[in-house]
Amino acid sequence: MENKWGVKPFSGEGFSYWKFRINAILEENECDIDSLKSLDLTSKSGQKKNSKAKSIVIQCLANNQIEIIHDCGTAVEMMEKLKLRYEQKTLAEKLFLKRKLMNMKFEEKEDLEKFLTEFDELLRKLSEADVKMDDSEKICSLLLTLPKSFDYVVAAIETLVSKEEITLEFVKTRLLDHHSKRKVVGSQEVENKKHEESTSATAFASFRFKCYNCGKIGHKKNECKFKKKKFSQYENEHAYEFKKHENKHSEYEDKHENKGKQSVLLDENKFAFLMHNSEFGKSCDLNTIRLVVDSGATDHIINDESVYSVCHELESPVYISTAKNGPILKAGKIGDIYTEECVLKNVLYAPDLSVNLLSVKKLVQSGAEVTFKKDGVYAIKNQKPVFTSNLPHAIFYVDFRLEQPRHSANQAFAVKSSNIDWHRRL
């Protein structure tokens, strides 16, 4: 039964919430705990104030708690006894709370807002147990609870942390935005799948001739779901490879380390995979540029300088390694490419590259959210879709429609390759 202040009598659970409400009521009635501690109980006004505070505390306690404070003479003593009972600060309690924080894991099907509330509650309990954590520790603990589907937004947050101070509230807002976008995309995919199945069923039902591939009635050969996929010998032998970049000098640099490194820059942080099937990388038409989505490349790289809208010679060439002992690609130009979907900034030109590469790392660092799914890659920036990739033979690629090339002397600038900010925009 609630009292006149609307507070449910404390019965042993949720002490921190109850204490917060009681302190607010005591403060409203001009008898907060701090003022009660310095109260002169020999004076009539002091006794009256203490009696008022005691009455408030007692009326907000359930019967099973009265015995704990029964012998207390002041409201301050009552609150201290309750704190001693319910605010445990032992090592065992601290270990229990820390272990609980480390074991927290967010599942995709959960409500993220509810999960964040539970996370905040656990942080508050740790604070009450005298476990000190700054904002960066709290942010790290929160990011460790997230599943792999949040990897790209986590990478974006990590980039921001390295450049500026961010708060826990900012991180929670970004995570909620990302989660809500994923829900929208997920619901759209379900609707699209239903529509495709419905359209496919209708088409099959209306066609009454035999398929020349499987012999069944209801569809044409080019629509046959049982059509065998034919791959070239090279595709069966893995047409491309991703190689993890190892943080050490390449064989090329080892051979030339004593021959004047000032004249040739081999940047060990520049890396891309090398794809040998150049036919796949060709664009559909002259107004289109095809880029393979590469999670290993550190930069956007093209092999055809005619697609540049603006480009400039590098004062010193950049050398890009394609594998541990693979070929070294030389990039002598950098520029921008204007497309109908977006503007690709600071794109390197390496004529010996077999296919054009779209760097996932640069997309994420520009603020875009990139999601890999079975049917393709999706990129979203500022809550708007940038592109959706295609997926032939397990290779993700994107076809961008080129705008009319624009060249302006006012846009020209000289760049020193050693000082380039490689991660500005898309």
C-alpha positions, 0 to 999 in steps of 0.5 A: 500500500502506497503512502501519501508521497506515492512511494511503495514501502521498501520491503528489501528489494530495490534499495537504491531506487527507494533511497533516491525517492526518500532523499528527494522527499526529505529534501522537499520537506526541508529535512535532507540527510546532510542538514540532519547530520548537523542538527542540534537535537537539544533545541525544539526546532531540531527535535521537531525536524528530526521527528518529521524526518523519522516519520517520513522514513518509517512511513515508507518502510514495510513492516518487515524492515521496521525491526532493523531501525526500531532502536534508532533515535534519529532519521540519520541513524535509520538511513545508515542502518539500512545502507549498512544492510543493503549497500554491501561494499565487500570484495565478494560483492564487487567481484560478483558485479564485475563478473556480471558486467563482463558476462553481459551479452546483447542478443539480436532479438533483444530490445536494445533499450531494455539492455542499455537500461540493465547495463546502466543499472549495473554501472550504478551498482558498481559505483555504489560499491565504490568501483570507479570506472571512467567513461572510456572504461564504460564505453569499452565494456558496452562495446564488448557486449555487442554481437558481430553485426555491430562490428562496423559501427563499433569500428566507426566509434573506435575511430572517433574515440582515437580522434576526440573525447566521446561520452557514453551517452553518445555511444548509446545513441549511435548504437540505438540508431544502428539497431533501428536501421537494421530493423528497418532493413530487415523488415524490408528484406522480408517484404521483398522476399514475400513479393519475389516469391509471390511474383515467381509463383504467379509467373510459373503458374501462367507459363504452360510450356515445358522447360528445355533444361529440367523438362518441367512445365511452368517456366522457361529455361532461363528462369529454371531454378534447377539450372546448373551453375557453370564456373570456369576452371579458374573460378573453381580454382579460386579466382581471387584471394584475400591475404591478411596484411602482416605488419612488416616490410615487404620483400621489395622494401628489404631489397631497397632499404639501403638505396635511398628511401626518400625517392621511393615510398613503400607504405607498409600500411597500404594493402590490397588483394590482387585479383587475377581475373581482369575480365570480371572487373570490366564495367558494363558500359562506358558510363559505369565503373565497377568496383570490387568490395574489399575488406582488406584494402586500405584505400579506394584504387582504380586502374583506369584514370579516364573515370576521374572527375578530378585528378592530380599527380602525386609528388612521390608515388605510393607503392601498395603491397598485395600480399606478403610476397606478392607484386608491388603496385605503383600508384602515381595519381590521386583524385575524386570520382563523381557518381550518381550515388556518391563522390569517391574521394582520394582514389588512388590510380594504379594501372597494373591493378587487375580490378578496381577496389572499393575499400570497406575501411575507408567507407567506415572511416567516412561515417558509412555503415557497411553490412555484409549479408548473404545476398550482397553488401549494403552501405548507409550514410546519414540514414540514407542508402549509398549503394547495394552490391551485387554478388556473382560467384561469391564476389561482392561488387558495385556498379556506380553510374558516372556523372559527366566528368568535371575538370577545374584548375581551381580544384588542383592541388599538390599532394605529398604522399607521406602526408596524405590523409587517406581517410577523409570521405567515401 
